[in-house]
Amino acid sequence: MRTSIDGASQVLRPPADGLPFLRHDRAASLRSDPGSLTIDGEEILAVESDAGAARRIDARGLAVVPGWVDCHTHLPFTGWRAAEYAMKVAGRDYAEIAAAGGGIQASAGALAEADDRGVLDQAEALAAEMLAHGTTTFETKSGYGLSIEAELRSLRLAAALGGQVPQSVSNTALIAHAVPGGFDADGWLDAVEASLGAMLECAPVGALDVFVESIAFTNRHLERVGALAAARALDLRAHVEQFASHRSVPVALAAGARSVDHLACLAPVDLPALADSECAAVLLPGAEVMGAEETAPARALADAGAIAVLATDANPGTSPIISMPLILGLAVRRYGWTAKEALLAATLNPAWVLRRSGEVGSLEVGKRADVLVLDGPIEQVPYRLGHNPVAFAFKSGELVFARPDCADRLSE
Ligand SMILES: [Zn+2]
């Protein structure tokens, strides 16, 4: 079916077509002029209205933007950890909570107890909630298995999730998340290496990931995961500099990382090389707020021309947040960013991280029609913190979400 979205106050467009990413010092070059958009089949047909379209949306006063790309989530997981959040708010730190049997171990236990249907039911419900908030592409991670068998199952569940939700899904094998009982870190990576072929048969995996922290793995393990990724032609992603500075960014860059994620404690000396590279700086302000973490140097990264990205880090421990609009709002307030900087970090640049920027992440003729119609101007997305601005969401041209109070704008 052909859809014409007519007369929007703003259509968010890149400064040129075909850009694989846009460095953040150029975010102001995103265009937000009035306009229209036509969708035909799965693709964007034109950045103008179509008189013959069978379906029309009256977008006067509204904004049209690309669907959000959430490139860092920990779906599929099971259960929640609200009691730990209460401990955290009361002043206990991550290491204390982990030592008390909480943290990643708690989610591994919950995953082990749940049957496949229970895990998928929760993940599918979260994916639906994400879609209603405008997320049309997201990433999954394994890492709550903590045994080889459970990691294989986790990857199978991620693949099953991808087959059952409307979104495009990219799978990451978080092979070094926490050191399982009975192993030291090197021994666990030996076991992972021996099983990596089997893991990669469980799901279409695009990247390997590692958590570098005093309670987890070291820069030496980051190098090793990087070598495993390179040998399999997979991308390297890394959780780094979250709670303390370990100077992991130069190690990740040397290993050819596609992204470094968190960066709340990024050492200032490591910022210029990151900003100059094609490795994305994935910032997770939800985790920063929920964990009372340091603030990533996001203003400086943007000014230095980094490929900056925002994501939810949706997980039951450090960031039980699925809403990208909320993340954009937190980022603007916390980082001193403009609305356009936040929108860029939620669309084209995360698509680059997932190697999907040729397909999604910007409104261009021929790209997949992952399109949101927002209920007001783009500047209201960060400003109306906690509000869901999504009036209509299209995934690959299909209308997958329509807010009841906006129904009178739709005619077919
Ligand atoms: Zn994470």
Residues whose N, C-alpha, C, O or C-beta is under 5 A from the ligand:
A	BS01	ZN	D313
